[in-house]
Amino acid sequence: MTPPLPRLPGLDLARALALCGMVLVSFHLASASSDLSSWLDRLIAMLQGRPAALFVTLAGLGIGLGSKGMRWRQAAARTARRGLFLFILGLANTLLFPADILHFYGAFFLIAALCLRLPSSLLLMVVMGLADLFVTLLFVFDYPAGWRWQDLSYPDFWQPLGFARNLLFNGWYPVVPWLAFLLLGLWLSRFDLASPRVRGLLLTGGVAAAVLAKAGSLLLSALFPAWDSLFALEPMPPLPLFLLSAAGIACALIALCLLLGDSVVLRPLLPMGRQTLTLYLLHLPFVTLLTALDATAWQSLLAAGLWLWLAALAAGWWQRHRGRGPLEALMRRLCDRRMPQ
C-alpha cells in the first residue's frame, strides 16, 4: 500500500469556511424577526445552501483523497461504514434539529462507496444526470408533499413513504440532486491539487460557473417569465442553475483556500476544519435556544460571531492537547478498522 497523501491545509481552511457559513445561516434562520439592513439580509439569504454545498463537495474530495493507495474493497468498506455512522448520528440529531444534514451526508457516503471506481467521465455524467433527473421528478411528483411550510416542519418524516420522499427528493438536502456535489468532489480528488495550474483552473472555472448561473437565471427569467421559477438560484427546490452556482462557488472557494492555506493569519481556523463534525453538532443547541428566546436577526448574527470565535479557540486548544475532535476520533475508531488483504 502506498503511504497516505500529505494533508492539504487549504482543505481544512475550506472546511472551516463551510462550517462558518452553515453556522451563520443556521443562527439567522433561528431569528424571529429581521432587523438587519436590507443588503445584509439579502447577503445572508444568498448564502443559503452554498456552505452546505461546499461542505458536501469537500466530503467527496476527502473520500477520494483518503482512498488513494487503498484497495478498492477496503476503501469502499470504510466509506460505507462512515456513511452508516453519519446516517445514524444524523437521524438522532433530527430529533433536535429537523434541518439536519448528517443523515443525508451519510446516504451520500453509502452511495459514494459504489462509485469509487467509476471513470472520471462517467462521474461527470452522473453529476449532470442528477440535475436533469431532479427536474424530471419535479414534473412527475408533488414537490411540496409532506411539508408544512408555515413552520418548515415535515409531519410524516418518520413514516416510510414520507422518509423516503424526504431523503431522496424533497428534503433539505435530498439525494437527488445533492449527491452531485459529493461526486463532483470525488472527481476533483483525481487531480493534482498541489499544482498551481490546477488551482488556477479550479478558481477561474468556479467563478465562471457561478457568473454563468447568475446571468442565465436573469436572462432566462426575462425571456420566459411564465417559467421563471425553473431558473431560480434558491436551494429549495435545488434546480440546475442553483447546482451550477453552488458548485462554482464551492470550486472557487476550494481553490482560494488551497492558495491561502499556508497563511499564518488564517492558521487559527485550521483546527476548526479538522473538527467540523463535532463543531457542527455543538452549534445546534444554541440554534434551538435562540429560537426559544425569539432572538432578532441582529442578536442571532452577534451570537453566531461569538460562537465561532469561541469555537476557534476551543478547537485550537483541543487539537493541541487531544488531537482529533471527539466525534472525529470516535468515527475513526468505529469505521476505519483494517480489512484483511
Secondary structure, DSSP 8 states (H G I E B T S, - for coil): --------HHHHHHHHHHHHHHHHHHHHHT-SB--S-HHHHHHHHHHTTHHHHHHHHHHHHHHHHHHTTS-HHHHHHHHHHHHHHHHHHHHHHTTT-TT--HHHHHHHHHHHTTTTTS-HHHHHHHHHHHHHHHHHHHHHS-TTTT-BTTTTB-TTTTSHHHHHHIIIIISSS-HHHHHHHHHHHHHHTTS-TT-HHHHHHHHHHHHHHHHHHHHHHHHHHHH-GGGGGGG--STTTT-HHHHHHHHHHHHHHHHHHHHHTT-TTTGGGHHHHTSHHHHHHHHHHHHHHHHHTT-BHHHHHHHHHHHHHHHHHHHHHHHHHT-S-HHHHHHHHHH------
